[in-house]
Amino acid sequence: MSRNIFSQNDKETLFQLFGGMIRCGIISKPVVKDTLEKEKAGRQFLRKFTVEQIINRIKYERRLNRRR
């Protein structure tokens, strides 16, 4: 299985789109998908990653954020 499928640029874009969700919000698949579909960068993410991969990355970033 490949590691680090998200580039640094991908991580920054993810934080711009979902910063509030990463910090403390509820992670909801419909909300994530709607947000991605509304933004140009989000649509590019959907072409590159599955919604499940993106949600898992949001959860991972939240765990990292709690440690800081």
Long-range contacts (C-beta under 8 A, 24 or more apart in sequence): 5-49, 5-53, 6-49, 6-57, 10-45, 10-48, 11-57, 11-61, 13-41, 13-45, 14-45, 14-54, 14-57, 14-58, 14-61, 15-61, 16-41, 17-41, 17-42, 17-45, 18-58, 21-58, 21-62, 22-58, 22-61, 22-62, 22-65, 23-62, 23-65, 27-55, 27-58, 27-59, 27-62, 29-55, 32-58
